[in-house]
Amino acid sequence: VERKHGRISMMAFVGILVHNADIEFPGYISKSQGVKFSDIPDGIYGFSKIPAAGILQIFLLTGLIELAWWPASNYSGDYGIGFWGKKWQGEDKLQKLNAEM
């Protein structure tokens, strides 16, 4: 879980850097409402300028990633080498893997 949260934080930070560097998609974020990507301001105030359908798409994609693509039960970082030579098995191993740092 901790690795997944770290990856999401890194992606969010890169998104902030890209947007603050004025690197934006050309065209419209919502053609029907006449909102261009360049009309979205930097920072937290930009979130309120995103059309409702766009926010819904963000939440649906995030939910899909959380549940299907990077599930919390995926222990891909467990290489079976233990911690300082001590290896955990069974219930103790699950408790250690699920513990927040």
N, C-alpha and C positions, 0 to 999 in steps of 0.2 A: 504494500500500500504506500509506503513511504517513497519508494522509487517512482511510482506513478505520479504522486503529488509533485515530486521534484521535476519530472518531465513536463507536467502541465505548467508549473511555474516558469520553467525555462522557455516554453513556447510563448507564454503570455508576455514575458519580458522581451523576447525578440520582437513580438508584435508591437509592443510599445516603442521600442527603438526604431523599427521600420516606420511606424506612423509619425513619430516625432521628427524623423529625418525627411518628412514630406514625400515619402515614397508611397504613392497611392495608385489604385487601379484607375484606368481611364473609364469614363462613361458613368452610367447611372447605377446606384444601388437599388433604386426603385423608380422605374421609368413612369409608372402610373401616378406616383406622387411627385415626380419631378425632383427627386433628391439624388444629387451626384455624390460620388465617393469623396470628392474634394470639399463638399459641404459639411462633412462630419468633422467636428472640432476635436482637438487633442484632449486627452485626459478623460476623467470620469463623465464630463458633460457630453462627450460624444455618444455615450451609451443611450442617452435620452433622445438623440436625434435619429437613431436607427428605427426604421419602420417595424411595426409589431410582427409582421410576417418574418422579417429578418431575425428578430430576437427569438421567435419560435423555432426557426431553423437552427439557430445556435444551440438552444437547449435540447432539441431533438438529436443533433449530432453529438453533443456532449453525452447525453444519455446512452446513445448507441455505443460510443467509445467506452464508457464506464462499464456497461453491462456485457458487451460482446467482444470488443477488440482487446481491451486491457483489463480483464476482470481481476478483482482483488485476490481471487484464489490462484492466480498465476504466479508461481514462485520461480520465475525464470532466473532470478539472481541467486538462487540457492545452488551453489556449486558442490555441496556436500563435503567441504573441507573443514567445517567446524569453526569454532571461535577459539583462538589460542590453543588449538589442539583438542579441544573438548567438543565432541559431537553429540547432538541431541537426537532422540528418537521419539516417535509416537506423539503423544499429547504434549510433551514438553517442547518438542520441535515446532508443533503448530503454534503454541503459545509464544515462543520466541520469534517466529516468523511474522506473526500478526501484531506484535507489540509495536506501538508507536515510539519513535525515538524521542 
